[in-house]
Amino acid sequence: MIEVTFFTLLTVEYWLLSGFWYNFHMENIENLKRTIAKNLTIYRKKAGYTQQELAEKINYSDKSVSKWERGDGVPDIYILKQI
């Protein structure tokens, strides 16, 4: 059985206040962006589309597709489903 002590509560509060959870969360978001970027690039090329051609099919700009493939942003979930 885990015993919750005042020290334990202070430690958890310190982690929260120090940004531990924020940094952990942000690292996961960055990993997700990289994964989406890599997969988008791989599957676009596998389908034989240029960034411009994919952009036209989903009614976005080629600049948006480029941004997604660099991992500087991610498409909306609706667009991911379309792709």
FIZA-541944 format. One record per residue: residue in three letters; z, x, y of N, C-alpha, C in turn. Coordinates in nm, 3 decimals. Layout:
<nodes>
  residuo      n_Z      n_X      n_Y     ca_Z     ca_X     ca_Y      c_Z      c_X      c_Y
      Ala        Z        X        Y        Z        X        Y        Z        X        Y
...
</nodes>
This chain:
<nodes>
  residuo      n_Z      n_X      n_Y     ca_Z     ca_X     ca_Y      c_Z      c_X      c_Y
      Met    0.000    0.083   -0.118    0.000    0.000    0.000    0.000    0.088    0.125
      Ile   -0.081    0.052    0.222   -0.090    0.129    0.346    0.018    0.082    0.442
      Glu    0.091    0.179    0.493    0.196    0.147    0.589    0.144    0.171    0.730
      Val    0.150    0.068    0.811    0.105    0.080    0.949    0.226    0.115    1.035
      Thr    0.219    0.229    1.097    0.329    0.274    1.180    0.285    0.275    1.326
      Phe    0.378    0.294    1.412    0.348    0.305    1.554    0.252    0.421    1.578
      Phe    0.274    0.533    1.506    0.187    0.650    1.519    0.044    0.614    1.478
      Thr    0.028    0.539    1.370   -0.105    0.498    1.324   -0.175    0.417    1.432
      Leu   -0.103    0.324    1.491   -0.161    0.241    1.596   -0.201    0.324    1.717
      Leu   -0.119    0.420    1.753   -0.153    0.508    1.865   -0.277    0.592    1.834
      Thr   -0.289    0.637    1.710   -0.404    0.717    1.671   -0.532    0.635    1.680
      Val   -0.528    0.512    1.629   -0.645    0.424    1.635   -0.680    0.395    1.781
      Glu   -0.580    0.367    1.862   -0.604    0.340    2.004   -0.666    0.463    2.071
      Tyr   -0.620    0.581    2.037   -0.677    0.703    2.094   -0.824    0.716    2.057
      Trp   -0.857    0.693    1.930   -0.996    0.701    1.886   -1.083    0.603    1.963
      Leu   -1.034    0.483    1.980   -1.111    0.383    2.053   -1.130    0.423    2.198
      Leu   -1.023    0.469    2.259   -1.031    0.507    2.400   -1.110    0.636    2.421
      Ser   -1.109    0.724    2.323   -1.179    0.851    2.339   -1.329    0.839    2.316
      Gly   -1.373    0.724    2.276   -1.516    0.704    2.255   -1.561    0.736    2.115
      Phe   -1.467    0.760    2.023   -1.505    0.793    1.886   -1.596    0.686    1.827
      Trp   -1.556    0.561    1.837   -1.636    0.453    1.778   -1.766    0.433    1.853
      Tyr   -1.760    0.451    1.984   -1.883    0.439    2.064   -1.984    0.544    2.020
      Asn   -1.940    0.669    2.008   -2.029    0.778    1.967   -2.082    0.756    1.826
      Phe   -1.995    0.708    1.736   -2.036    0.680    1.599   -2.145    0.572    1.598
      His   -2.124    0.467    1.677   -2.221    0.358    1.686   -2.352    0.406    1.745
      Met   -2.347    0.484    1.851   -2.468    0.534    1.916   -2.547    0.626    1.823
      Glu   -2.476    0.704    1.742   -2.545    0.790    1.646   -2.622    0.707    1.545
      Asn   -2.564    0.596    1.500   -2.633    0.508    1.406   -2.755    0.443    1.471
      Ile   -2.745    0.407    1.596   -2.858    0.348    1.667   -2.972    0.450    1.679
      Glu   -2.938    0.573    1.710   -3.041    0.678    1.721   -3.108    0.702    1.586
      Asn   -3.031    0.700    1.478   -3.089    0.715    1.344   -3.184    0.600    1.313
      Leu   -3.146    0.480    1.352   -3.231    0.363    1.330   -3.361    0.376    1.408
      Lys   -3.352    0.419    1.533   -3.472    0.439    1.615   -3.567    0.540    1.551
      Arg   -3.511    0.651    1.501   -3.594    0.754    1.437   -3.660    0.700    1.311
      Thr   -3.587    0.621    1.234   -3.641    0.564    1.110   -3.754    0.467    1.141
      Ile   -3.733    0.381    1.240   -3.838    0.285    1.279   -3.960    0.361    1.330
      Ala   -3.939    0.462    1.411   -4.050    0.541    1.467   -4.131    0.606    1.356
      Lys   -4.062    0.669    1.262   -4.130    0.737    1.152   -4.209    0.637    1.067
      Asn   -4.146    0.526    1.032   -4.214    0.427    0.948   -4.332    0.363    1.019
      Leu   -4.315    0.333    1.146   -4.424    0.273    1.223   -4.545    0.366    1.225
      Thr   -4.522    0.493    1.248   -4.630    0.591    1.250   -4.699    0.602    1.114
      Ile   -4.618    0.613    1.009   -4.672    0.628    0.874   -4.757    0.508    0.835
      Tyr   -4.703    0.386    0.855   -4.775    0.267    0.812   -4.896    0.235    0.900
      Arg   -4.887    0.269    1.028   -5.004    0.250    1.116   -5.119    0.338    1.069
      Lys   -5.089    0.464    1.043   -5.192    0.557    0.999   -5.246    0.519    0.861
      Lys   -5.157    0.474    0.773   -5.197    0.432    0.640   -5.294    0.314    0.646
      Ala   -5.273    0.225    0.745   -5.362    0.110    0.763   -5.492    0.149    0.833
      Gly   -5.497    0.272    0.885   -5.618    0.320    0.950   -5.634    0.275    1.095
      Tyr   -5.522    0.237    1.159   -5.527    0.194    1.298   -5.491    0.307    1.392
      Thr   -5.552    0.306    1.509   -5.507    0.393    1.618   -5.393    0.318    1.688
      Gln   -5.324    0.386    1.776   -5.220    0.318    1.854   -5.282    0.206    1.937
      Gln   -5.398    0.231    1.991   -5.468    0.131    2.073   -5.502    0.007    1.990
      Glu   -5.555    0.027    1.871   -5.592   -0.085    1.784   -5.471   -0.168    1.743
      Leu   -5.362   -0.102    1.708   -5.240   -0.175    1.673   -5.189   -0.252    1.793
      Ala   -5.190   -0.188    1.909   -5.143   -0.254    2.032   -5.223   -0.380    2.060
      Glu   -5.354   -0.375    2.042   -5.438   -0.492    2.067   -5.406   -0.604    1.969
      Lys   -5.378   -0.570    1.844   -5.347   -0.671    1.742   -5.217   -0.745    1.771
      Ile   -5.122   -0.678    1.832   -4.991   -0.741    1.858   -4.972   -0.777    2.005
      Asn   -5.080   -0.762    2.085   -5.077   -0.796    2.228   -4.972   -0.717    2.307
      Tyr   -4.967   -0.588    2.278   -4.882   -0.496    2.354   -4.971   -0.383    2.402
      Ser   -4.917   -0.298    2.487   -4.995   -0.184    2.535   -4.983   -0.068    2.437
      Asp   -5.083    0.021    2.442   -5.076    0.140    2.359   -4.960    0.230    2.403
      Lys   -4.920    0.218    2.529   -4.804    0.294    2.579   -4.676    0.249    2.509
      Ser   -4.664    0.119    2.482   -4.547    0.067    2.410   -4.544    0.121    2.267
      Val   -4.658    0.116    2.201   -4.666    0.167    2.063   -4.631    0.315    2.061
      Ser   -4.682    0.391    2.157   -4.651    0.533    2.166   -4.500    0.554    2.185
      Lys   -4.441    0.477    2.272   -4.297    0.486    2.298   -4.217    0.458    2.171
      Trp   -4.258    0.355    2.097   -4.188    0.322    1.972   -4.202    0.434    1.870
      Glu   -4.320    0.493    1.861   -4.343    0.599    1.764   -4.272    0.728    1.801
      Arg   -4.241    0.747    1.928   -4.162    0.864    1.970   -4.014    0.840    1.951
      Gly   -3.975    0.715    1.927   -3.833    0.682    1.911   -3.763    0.661    2.043
      Asp   -3.842    0.642    2.150   -3.783    0.619    2.282   -3.746    0.472    2.303
      Gly   -3.780    0.390    2.209   -3.749    0.248    2.214   -3.788    0.186    2.081
      Val   -3.757    0.060    2.065   -3.794   -0.010    1.942   -3.857   -0.144    1.979
      Pro   -3.951   -0.190    1.897   -4.011   -0.320    1.924   -3.911   -0.433    1.895
      Asp   -3.936   -0.548    1.954   -3.855   -0.665    1.923   -3.864   -0.696    1.775
      Ile   -3.766   -0.764    1.722   -3.765   -0.796    1.579   -3.885   -0.883    1.544
      Tyr   -3.928   -0.970    1.633   -4.045   -1.054    1.609   -4.170   -0.968    1.591
      Ile   -4.183   -0.865    1.673   -4.299   -0.776    1.666   -4.291   -0.693    1.537
      Leu   -4.171   -0.647    1.501   -4.157   -0.573    1.375   -4.203   -0.659    1.257
      Lys   -4.169   -0.785    1.261   -4.210   -0.876    1.153   -4.363   -0.890    1.150
      Gln   -4.426   -0.897    1.267   -4.571   -0.906    1.274   -4.639   -0.781    1.218
      Ile   -4.581   -0.668    1.252   -4.642   -0.541    1.210   -4.628   -0.528    1.060
</nodes>
